[in-house]
């Protein structure tokens, strides 16, 4: 019985390693795809990490740095670096709240809004490339499993 349990545990560990490698490989593929798209379109200053941040801003909602960090599930220092780069490149502005000068809102400039169709095209291309042949149910199931992994990763 012990040999069977050990083989089962080894198999489970190998399967976990394979899954983690696949997730890493998918992440790398997405990063490479988006970076290549930006380069091909000669879009300056952007890196794939800006995608989620810009998508949140395209909603038209006002975001403080902390709100934006929560929205895209990144740390505030990470978001600060991303926003500062977007501001230097003219895609966003930081505007102080007139009632509370300690609070700043991140807003897209016209140049920033011009990126919306570009990001929509990237998402459309990623959809075609990565989910070819998937049914809606398969995508729903995959999303549920990935959300479980994400939630489990937050546990201490």
C-alpha positions in Angstrom: 0.0 0.0 0.0 2.9 2.4 0.8 4.4 1.9 -2.7 1.1 2.8 -4.3 0.7 5.9 -2.2 4.3 7.0 -2.9 3.8 6.5 -6.7 0.5 8.4 -6.5 2.2 11.3 -4.6 5.1 11.3 -7.1 2.6 11.4 -10.0 0.7 14.2 -8.3 3.8 16.2 -7.9 4.9 15.6 -11.5 1.4 16.7 -12.7 1.6 19.8 -10.5 5.0 20.7 -12.0 3.6 20.2 -15.5 0.6 22.4 -14.9 2.9 25.2 -13.4 5.2 24.9 -16.4 2.1 25.3 -18.7 0.9 28.3 -16.8 4.3 29.9 -17.0 4.6 29.1 -20.7 1.2 30.6 -21.4 2.2 33.7 -19.5 5.4 34.0 -21.5 3.5 33.5 -24.8 1.0 36.2 -23.9 3.8 38.6 -22.9 5.7 37.9 -26.1 2.6 38.3 -28.3 1.7 41.7 -26.7 5.2 43.0 -26.8 5.5 42.0 -30.4 2.2 43.7 -31.2 3.4 47.0 -29.5 6.7 46.8 -31.4 4.9 46.1 -34.8 2.6 49.1 -34.2 5.5 51.2 -33.1 3.7 52.0 -29.8 6.1 53.7 -27.5 6.6 53.1 -23.8 4.1 50.4 -23.3 4.7 47.0 -21.8 2.2 44.1 -21.4 1.7 45.0 -17.7 0.0 48.2 -18.8 -2.8 46.3 -20.4 -4.9 45.6 -17.3 -4.3 49.1 -16.0 -5.4 50.7 -19.3 -8.4 48.4 -19.6 -9.5 49.6 -16.1 -9.1 53.2 -17.1 -11.1 52.6 -20.4 -14.1 52.0 -18.2 -14.3 55.8 -17.7 -14.3 55.4 -13.9 -12.2 57.6 -11.7 -9.4 55.8 -10.0 -7.0 56.8 -7.2 -3.7 54.9 -7.2 -5.1 52.6 -4.4 -8.4 52.0 -6.2 -6.5 51.1 -9.4 -4.2 48.7 -7.5 -7.2 46.9 -6.0 -9.0 46.8 -9.4 -6.1 45.1 -11.2 -4.9 43.1 -8.2 -1.4 44.6 -8.1 0.5 46.3 -5.3 0.3 50.0 -5.0 4.1 50.4 -5.6 3.8 48.4 -8.8 0.8 50.5 -10.0 2.7 53.7 -9.2 5.6 52.6 -11.4 3.3 51.7 -14.2 1.3 54.9 -13.9 4.4 57.1 -13.8 5.7 55.5 -17.0 2.3 56.1 -18.7 2.4 59.7 -17.5 5.9 60.3 -18.8 4.8 59.0 -22.2 1.6 61.2 -22.2 -1.0 58.5 -21.9 -2.3 59.5 -18.4 -2.4 62.4 -16.1 -2.6 62.6 -12.3 -5.0 65.2 -11.2 -5.4 66.4 -7.6 -8.8 66.3 -6.0 -10.0 69.8 -5.5 -11.5 69.0 -2.1 -8.6 66.9 -0.8 -5.2 67.7 -2.2 -3.8 64.5 -0.8 -5.9 62.5 -3.3 -4.9 62.2 -7.0 -7.0 60.7 -9.8 -5.5 58.9 -12.7 -7.1 59.9 -16.0 -6.4 59.0 -19.6 -5.3 61.7 -22.0 -6.5 61.8 -25.6 -3.3 59.9 -26.5 -4.3 57.3 -23.9 -7.8 56.9 -25.2 -6.3 56.4 -28.7 -4.9 53.0 -27.4 -8.4 51.6 -26.8 -8.8 50.2 -30.3 -5.3 48.8 -30.2 -6.0 46.9 -26.9 -9.3 45.7 -28.3 -7.4 44.3 -31.4 -4.9 42.6 -29.1 -7.6 41.0 -27.1 -9.4 39.9 -30.2 -6.2 38.4 -31.6 -5.4 36.6 -28.3 -9.0 35.3 -28.3 -8.5 33.8 -31.7 -5.1 32.4 -31.0 -5.5 31.0 -27.6 -9.1 29.8 -27.5 -9.5 28.4 -31.0 -11.8 25.4 -30.8 -12.9 26.1 -27.2 -16.6 26.0 -26.4 -18.2 28.6 -24.1 -18.6 25.9 -21.4 -14.9 25.0 -21.7 -13.9 28.6 -21.3 -16.2 29.0 -18.3 -14.8 25.8 -16.7 -11.2 27.0 -17.3 -12.0 30.4 -15.8 -13.4 28.7 -12.7 -10.4 26.6 -12.2 -8.0 29.5 -12.7 -9.9 31.6 -10.2 -9.6 28.7 -7.7 -5.9 28.6 -8.3 -5.7 32.4 -7.9 -7.7 32.3 -4.7 -5.6 29.4 -3.3 -2.4 31.3 -4.0 -3.6 34.1 -1.7 -4.1 31.9 1.2 -1.4 32.1 3.9 
